Amino acid sequence: MFNKDILLYIDTDSNYYKIDKYVNYLLKSIKKSFNEMSENERDKFIDNILTFINNIVQPAIDDTVKDIADMFNFYQIGFVGAKVEKIGVDGIWVAKKKYAIAKIYDEGTKYLKEPSLAVTGLEYVRSSTPDYAKEVLGKAIKIMLLGNEKELQDYMSKAKDKFYEIAKNYKEIGKISRITGVNSLDYEWKGDRLCKIKANGSLQTAPMNSKAAIIYNQIIEEKGLTEKFEKIMDGNKIKIIHLQKDNPFGAEVLAYTDEEFLKEIDIIKYIDIETLWEKTVMSGLEIILEKINWSLKRNSIISDLF
């Protein structure tokens, strides 16, 4: 879902009420879009919407709640109800509990200079998302809500260039490394696979995070680095990088906890930057692009030649 109207968000565990007809009436009388308004005009505009909600919408909700309470003989009515939480100028819904809103009002706070980003359930707000990936996703989402497709294409091109620069600097590589935990290291090599035997006798292949951590532990042992770098243990938080096929350790992924380790084994030049970009940034962005039917590929047209 992709809307270009001002929306009202009434939170009864995420319900959204669209009052575009009233908002369009206001905009027509003001003869300005929200972007064209001064801060004082925006303040009055938000107050006008809140007045409409309080005088028209809220009483209708309260009456409905009372009818339901009478029908089911509620012991206490206060446990059921709804109130305005956010007012936004735009919103993108990816799936249940996954959305982004460009909000101008949030529980008493007005955003008069520019809309503020409110995101739920998307990669942008997950703790496992690297710092630079969060920065890129946050800016990209805001452009998708408030800007245009070309602006997004221009920004993502520059963001990718910077991503590549970061990937070549071991002191900053943590900003783009995948973040995860590791809870099982009891796998052994069976040929070229890390596996363990399940209760039914079948082999279970190690997940990516376990494999990356086990390879890290093997490297520091083989190179005599256990005094300099701590081994990864069950329950540790780790950072993961993807490696090119021609790396000296023959590993697809490698975990670490200290960037100095990457310098010590001279692994920076073998990082698969494109895969890291896809996994940390594009995987979270593409599901949103699909919903709004935008693309990062530029379509050449004749006018571009002149």
Secondary structure, DSSP 8 states (H G I E B T S, - for coil): -EE-S-EEEETTTTEEEE-HHHHHHHHHHHTS-GGGS-HHHHHHHHHHHHHHIIIIIHHHHHHHHHHHHHHHT-S-GGGS---EEEEEEEEEEEETTEEEEEEEEETTEE--SS-EEEEESSGGG-TTS-HHHHHHHHHHHHHHHHS-HHHHHHHHHHHHHHHHHHHT-TTTGGGTSEEEE------EEETTEEEEE-TTS-EEE--HHHHHHHHHHHHHHHTT-TTTS----TT-EEEEEEB-TT-TT--SEEEES-HHHHHHTT-GGGB-HHHHHIIIIIHHHHHHHHHHT--SS----GGGG-
